[in-house]
Amino acid sequence: MLTHTPSTIAHILNELRKTIVGQDEVIEQVLVAILAEGHALLEGVPGTAKTLMVKSLAEIVGARFSRIQFTPDLMPSDITGTNVFNMGTSEFTLRHGPVFTDILLADEINRTPPKTQAALLEAMEERQTTIDGESYQLSPIFTVLATENPIEYEGTYPLPEAQLDRFLLKILIDYPQETEEQEIVARWDAGFNSHRLDRMDIRPLADAATVQHCRHEVRQMRMEPGVQRYIVEIVRRTRSHPTILYGASPRASIALLLCSKALAAIRGRDFPTPDDVRDVALPVLRHRLALRAEAELEGATSDAVISDIIKTVEVPR
């Protein structure tokens, strides 16, 4: 039974709407990542409230927040931290890097070289980091929410497949609707300022451990065998589709399972359905497969191919 999750999600949604206009689907997917103990890659043009959403979420859940602005000269130690020699004590002391936090905003992650991008791999997968041969545990709710700009490729380094696969979801953020943009302008005219969140009437959760309680409830949810087979069939068909060079791995099947449970919890149910699987399939799978070059030249997209696959898989009754 879900006890903490429904009220917690309702509180987070109500508070997020104080700073974010529209983007309900995006907000839902970000919450899926939080509840499913995963990381998310947010892709959208500048000015679509990616940073504001992450900062607001950290404020609402009462989490520690760090931000890294990725640049070509960023070093791995700028992310993890380093040991610094203390002249007074003649000893090395650890200077913690930004990964020692709860929610980490990796801003424009594709602007730094692969060596530095890889510094996040261990932290994302194991929730620990190794500095000078010694391992350090990170926060149990450590979550990376990374952003990238889809329209500017000069001076960028595409994320390698190994790191892309570490992201539970790839979330696409589009321009707001006309009515939503009108409301954004009206809010700013009335005095709203995204750089002054401390002046907003944001009410954090009463207990920061609530997120952990919600995650535990999501893990305890069970999925019907028919829905499990539905997930496996969708993922397996990505490996044989004629336009796909290589398909999704079993990690994608697990991601679909976890995200379906989290989405069901957000919707107030204690069991996931095929509808939940379909609704998270695009953000779960779009970054885990590669299309053949000839298919891309013909205008095929990952989202279109995934949608086509879903239509061919029989829905369990």
C-alpha positions as CSV (number, residue, x, y, z in Angstrom):
1,M,0.0,0.0,0.0
2,L,1.1,3.5,-0.8
3,T,1.1,5.6,2.4
4,H,3.7,8.4,2.0
5,T,3.9,8.7,-1.8
6,P,0.5,10.2,-2.8
7,S,0.6,13.1,-0.4
8,T,4.3,13.7,-1.0
9,I,3.8,13.8,-4.8
10,A,0.8,16.2,-4.4
11,H,2.9,18.5,-2.2
12,I,5.8,18.5,-4.7
13,L,3.6,19.2,-7.7
14,N,1.8,22.1,-5.9
15,E,5.0,23.7,-4.9
16,L,6.7,23.2,-8.3
17,R,3.7,25.0,-10.0
18,K,4.7,28.1,-8.0
19,T,7.8,28.4,-10.2
20,I,7.1,26.3,-13.3
21,V,4.3,27.0,-15.7
22,G,3.1,24.1,-17.7
23,Q,5.6,21.3,-18.5
24,D,3.4,18.8,-16.5
25,E,4.7,15.9,-18.5
26,V,8.4,16.9,-18.0
27,I,7.8,17.4,-14.2
28,E,6.2,14.0,-14.0
29,Q,9.2,12.4,-15.7
30,V,11.6,14.1,-13.5
31,L,9.7,12.8,-10.5
32,V,9.8,9.3,-12.0
33,A,13.6,9.6,-12.0
34,I,13.6,10.7,-8.3
35,L,11.3,7.9,-7.2
36,A,13.0,5.2,-9.2
37,E,16.4,6.2,-7.8
38,G,17.8,7.1,-11.2
39,H,19.4,10.0,-13.1
40,A,17.9,12.1,-15.9
41,L,19.2,13.9,-18.9
42,L,17.2,17.0,-19.7
43,E,17.5,18.2,-23.3
44,G,16.0,21.5,-24.4
45,V,16.9,24.9,-25.9
46,P,18.1,27.6,-23.5
47,G,15.4,29.4,-21.6
48,T,13.0,26.5,-21.1
49,A,13.3,26.5,-17.3
50,K,15.6,23.4,-17.0
51,T,17.8,24.9,-14.3
52,L,14.9,26.5,-12.5
53,M,13.0,23.2,-12.3
54,V,16.0,21.4,-10.8
55,K,16.7,24.1,-8.2
56,S,13.1,24.3,-7.3
57,L,12.8,20.6,-6.9
58,A,15.9,20.5,-4.6
59,E,14.4,23.3,-2.5
60,I,11.0,21.5,-2.2
61,V,12.3,18.1,-1.1
62,G,14.8,19.7,1.3
63,A,17.8,18.3,-0.5
64,R,21.3,19.7,-0.7
65,F,22.0,21.2,-4.1
66,S,25.1,21.6,-6.2
67,R,25.7,22.8,-9.7
68,I,28.6,22.2,-12.1
69,Q,28.9,24.4,-15.2
70,F,30.6,22.0,-17.6
71,T,33.3,23.6,-19.7
72,P,36.1,22.3,-22.0
73,D,38.8,23.0,-19.3
74,L,36.9,21.2,-16.4
75,M,39.0,18.5,-14.7
76,P,37.8,15.3,-13.1
77,S,39.0,16.6,-9.7
78,D,36.7,19.6,-10.1
79,I,33.8,17.2,-9.9
80,T,34.9,14.6,-7.3
81,G,37.2,16.7,-5.2
82,T,40.9,16.3,-4.3
83,N,43.3,15.8,-1.4
84,V,45.0,19.1,-0.4
85,F,48.2,19.2,1.7
86,N,47.7,21.2,4.9
87,M,50.9,23.0,5.8
88,G,49.8,23.5,9.4
89,T,49.2,19.8,10.2
90,S,51.5,18.3,7.5
91,E,48.6,16.1,6.4
92,F,46.4,15.8,3.4
93,T,42.8,16.7,3.9
94,L,40.0,16.0,1.5
95,R,38.4,19.0,-0.2
96,H,34.9,17.7,-1.3
97,G,33.8,18.2,-4.8
98,P,30.3,19.0,-6.0
99,V,29.3,15.3,-6.1
100,F,29.1,15.3,-2.3
101,T,25.5,16.5,-2.4
102,D,21.9,15.2,-2.8
103,I,20.8,16.7,-6.2
104,L,23.6,17.6,-8.7
105,L,22.8,19.8,-11.7
106,A,25.3,19.0,-14.4
107,D,24.7,22.0,-16.6
108,E,25.6,21.5,-20.3
109,I,27.3,18.2,-19.6
110,N,28.2,17.7,-23.3
111,R,30.6,20.7,-23.2
112,T,33.4,18.9,-21.3
113,P,35.7,16.2,-22.7
114,P,34.9,12.5,-22.2
115,K,37.6,12.1,-19.5
116,T,35.8,14.6,-17.3
117,Q,32.4,13.2,-18.2
118,A,33.6,9.8,-17.1
119,A,34.3,11.2,-13.6
120,L,30.6,11.0,-13.0
121,L,30.2,7.4,-14.1
122,E,31.2,5.8,-10.8
123,A,29.1,8.3,-8.8
124,M,26.1,7.7,-10.9
125,E,26.3,3.9,-10.9
126,E,27.6,3.2,-7.4
127,R,26.8,6.4,-5.5
128,Q,30.4,6.5,-4.4
129,T,33.5,8.2,-5.7
130,T,37.2,7.2,-5.6
131,I,39.8,9.8,-4.8
132,D,43.5,8.8,-4.7
133,G,42.5,5.2,-4.4
134,E,40.1,5.6,-1.5
135,S,36.4,5.3,-1.9
136,Y,33.9,7.7,-0.4
137,Q,30.1,7.0,-0.1
138,L,27.8,9.7,-1.5
139,S,24.3,10.6,-0.3
140,P,21.8,7.8,-0.5
141,I,19.5,10.1,-2.6
142,F,22.4,11.4,-4.8
143,T,20.8,12.2,-8.2
144,V,22.3,13.7,-11.3
145,L,20.0,15.9,-13.4
146,A,22.1,16.9,-16.4
147,T,21.2,19.3,-19.2
148,E,22.3,19.7,-22.8
149,N,21.4,22.0,-25.6
150,P,20.2,20.1,-28.8
151,I,20.8,22.9,-31.3
152,E,24.4,24.0,-30.6
153,Y,27.1,21.4,-31.4
154,E,30.2,23.5,-31.9
155,G,32.6,22.9,-29.0
156,T,30.6,20.0,-27.6
157,Y,31.6,16.3,-26.9
158,P,28.7,13.8,-27.5
159,L,28.2,11.7,-24.4
160,P,29.6,8.1,-24.9
161,E,27.1,5.3,-25.0
162,A,28.4,4.0,-21.6
163,Q,27.5,7.2,-19.9
164,L,24.2,7.7,-21.8
165,D,23.1,4.3,-20.5
166,R,23.7,5.5,-16.9
167,F,20.8,7.9,-17.3
168,L,17.5,6.3,-16.4
169,L,15.6,8.8,-18.6
170,K,16.3,11.2,-21.4
171,I,13.6,14.0,-21.1
172,L,12.9,16.3,-24.0
173,I,11.8,19.8,-23.1
174,D,9.9,21.8,-25.8
175,Y,8.8,25.4,-26.0
176,P,5.8,26.3,-23.8
177,Q,2.3,26.7,-25.3
178,E,1.1,30.2,-26.2
179,T,-1.2,30.4,-23.1
180,E,1.6,29.1,-20.9
181,E,4.1,31.7,-22.2
182,Q,1.6,34.4,-21.6
183,E,1.3,33.3,-18.0
184,I,5.1,33.3,-17.7
185,V,5.3,36.9,-18.9
186,A,2.4,37.9,-16.6
187,R,4.2,36.3,-13.6
188,W,7.4,38.2,-14.3
189,D,5.4,41.4,-14.7
190,A,3.9,40.8,-11.3
191,G,7.3,40.5,-9.7
192,F,8.4,36.9,-10.1
193,N,12.1,36.4,-10.4
194,S,13.6,32.9,-11.0
195,H,16.9,34.1,-9.5
196,R,15.2,34.9,-6.1
197,L,13.8,31.5,-5.1
198,D,14.5,32.4,-1.5
199,R,11.8,35.1,-1.8
200,M,9.3,32.6,-3.1
201,D,6.8,31.0,-0.7
202,I,8.2,27.5,-1.2
203,R,7.3,25.0,1.5
204,P,9.8,22.1,1.7
205,L,8.8,18.7,2.8
206,A,8.5,18.4,6.6
207,D,11.0,15.5,6.6
208,A,13.8,15.1,4.1
209,A,13.7,11.4,4.7
210,T,10.3,11.3,3.0
211,V,11.8,10.8,-0.4
212,Q,13.5,7.6,0.9
213,H,10.2,6.4,2.3
214,C,8.5,6.9,-1.1
215,R,11.3,5.1,-2.9
216,H,10.9,2.1,-0.6
217,E,7.2,2.0,-1.3
218,V,7.9,2.1,-5.1
219,R,10.4,-0.8,-4.7
220,Q,7.8,-2.8,-2.9
221,M,5.2,-2.5,-5.7
222,R,4.7,-5.7,-7.7
223,M,4.0,-6.0,-11.5
224,E,1.8,-8.7,-13.1
225,P,3.8,-11.3,-15.1
226,G,1.9,-10.3,-18.2
227,V,3.1,-6.7,-17.9
228,Q,6.6,-7.9,-17.3
229,R,6.5,-9.9,-20.5
230,Y,5.1,-6.8,-22.3
231,I,8.2,-4.9,-21.2
232,V,10.6,-7.6,-22.3
233,E,8.9,-7.9,-25.7
234,I,9.2,-4.1,-26.4
235,V,12.9,-4.1,-25.5
236,R,13.7,-7.2,-27.4
237,R,12.1,-5.9,-30.6
238,T,14.5,-2.9,-30.5
239,R,17.2,-5.4,-31.3
240,S,15.6,-6.8,-34.5
241,H,14.0,-3.7,-35.9
242,P,15.4,-3.1,-39.5
243,T,16.1,0.6,-38.9
244,I,18.0,0.1,-35.6
245,L,21.8,-0.6,-35.7
246,Y,21.9,-1.8,-32.1
247,G,19.0,-2.0,-29.6
248,A,18.5,-1.6,-25.9
249,S,20.1,-3.9,-23.3
250,P,18.5,-5.7,-20.4
251,R,19.3,-2.6,-18.4
252,A,16.6,-0.9,-20.4
253,S,14.1,-3.6,-19.4
254,I,14.9,-3.0,-15.7
255,A,14.6,0.8,-16.3
256,L,11.1,0.3,-17.9
257,L,10.1,-1.8,-14.9
258,L,11.3,0.7,-12.3
259,C,9.9,3.8,-14.2
260,S,6.5,2.1,-14.7
261,K,6.3,1.5,-11.0
262,A,7.2,5.1,-10.2
263,L,4.7,6.5,-12.7
264,A,2.0,4.3,-11.3
265,A,2.8,5.6,-7.8
266,I,2.6,9.2,-9.1
267,R,-0.8,8.4,-10.5
268,G,-2.0,7.1,-7.2
269,R,-1.9,3.4,-7.9
270,D,0.0,0.6,-6.2
271,F,0.5,-1.5,-9.3
272,P,1.8,-0.6,-12.8
273,T,-0.2,-1.2,-16.0
274,P,0.6,-1.4,-19.7
275,D,-0.4,2.3,-20.0
276,D,2.4,3.2,-17.5
277,V,4.9,1.2,-19.6
278,R,3.9,2.9,-22.8
279,D,4.0,6.4,-21.2
280,V,7.6,6.0,-20.0
281,A,8.9,4.0,-23.0
282,L,10.1,7.0,-25.0
283,P,12.2,8.7,-22.2
284,V,13.5,5.3,-21.1
285,L,14.5,4.0,-24.5
286,R,15.3,7.0,-26.8
287,H,18.9,7.3,-25.7
288,R,19.7,3.6,-25.5
289,L,19.5,2.7,-29.2
290,A,21.3,3.8,-32.4
291,L,19.6,4.1,-35.8
292,R,21.2,2.9,-39.0
293,A,22.8,5.8,-41.0
294,E,20.5,5.2,-44.0
295,A,17.4,5.4,-41.7
296,E,18.5,8.7,-40.3
297,L,19.1,10.1,-43.8
298,E,15.5,9.2,-44.6
299,G,14.3,11.2,-41.5
300,A,13.7,8.4,-39.0
301,T,13.9,9.3,-35.3
302,S,14.3,7.1,-32.2
303,D,11.0,8.3,-30.9
304,A,9.2,7.3,-34.1
305,V,10.8,3.9,-34.2
306,I,10.0,3.2,-30.6
307,S,6.4,4.3,-31.1
308,D,6.2,2.0,-34.1
309,I,7.5,-0.9,-32.1
310,I,5.0,-0.4,-29.3
311,K,2.1,-0.5,-31.8
312,T,3.3,-4.0,-32.9
313,V,3.5,-5.5,-29.4
314,E,0.3,-7.2,-28.1
315,V,-1.0,-5.5,-25.0
316,P,-1.6,-8.0,-22.1
317,R,-5.2,-8.3,-20.8
